[in-house]
Amino acid sequence: MEDHNINDNPSQLISASSETISRDLAPANLEPGTHLHVRLIIKTNGRAEVTLVFKHAEDQPLGPDYQQFAQRIINNWQFSPASNDGFGPVRSNHTVELRIDSP
């Protein structure tokens, strides 16, 4: 029996914007040098949707202000969607780490 939930070809980041996000759009307590672990769903068109944001992978998820901030960062990123041979592109989970360089 085959498991079609395992992607033969995982999603991969093709391009990422280095656009600067205005400080007033960032969460109030976000400090420079912070690393955010961001869980994404990569859609079949290669666009990403933020599902959860953590400061540390084992922590509780951060609130919606962090999700909105992370979504602004990755809005212009493009991924190659995951695919299962014979089934074409499929939605998949993906995790990225963001390092916040400036306040």
Buried (B, 14 or more C-beta within 10 A) or exposed (E): EEEEEEBEBBBEBEEEEEEEEEEEEBBEEBEEEBEBBBBBBBBEEBBBBBBBBBBEEEEEBBEEBBBBBBBBBBEEBBBBBBBBEEEEBBBBEBEBEBEBEEE
